[in-house]
Structure formats: C-alpha cells, structure tokens
Amino acid sequence: MSIRILLADDHTIMQVGLCALIEKESDMKIIAEAVNGRETEKLSAGRLPHVVIMDISMPDLNGIRHGLTSLQH
C-alpha cells in the first residue's frame, strides 16, 4: 500500500521539485496538488491523504492555520 500524499505549495518550482523526489519512491504516491490553503482543505476532504506536505506561508489559508483547523475536526 502506498503512502497517499497531498502536496500544497504556491511556488511552482517547489511543487515540481518535491513531486520529482516523491515520485522516485515506490511506496509513495502524490494524489493531489494544491496552490493555496483553501484548495488544500477541499482536496483533503475528498481524497483523504495519509500525509499533507504544505508550505506554511501560502495565500488564503497558511499551512499552520490549516493544520490547526484539521486537528480540531
């Protein structure tokens, strides 16, 4: 079973680089990518990732607030 990862970053170069590294791992799979916190919330709810890798300073909802909100639910 692969580790299901949601990757969230508003910098394209970071997303591309992290995707390239993660895709080399046979036991990891990127199931979704987001460019802001609100999109991350929507994708998390629908796809149920095992892990969310998220930039802590993104527009709309940063990674820290998203994490705190997720813990409350």
Steps between C-alpha positions, in 0.01 A plus 500: 500500500636840400514802726245744355641856493335836439758761404418867556727788403441827318847491341504291183872424523452347846204291387687370197811418705313327780290304251813382323653378827185334630420326171835318520378321813314179425293515819378860459242651266394862452122492483442875471674836474374835629622857463331657804353406835135502397570263212692277742196482728272396215740241364574357846135440574431324172813292459601411855880515475718324754741797498469866406824679411412867516679834477446694823470836322240477225216728397142459626582256781857429604636161598500569872135608511398212277674258735330647804160492328556137395585398855175648626291286263 
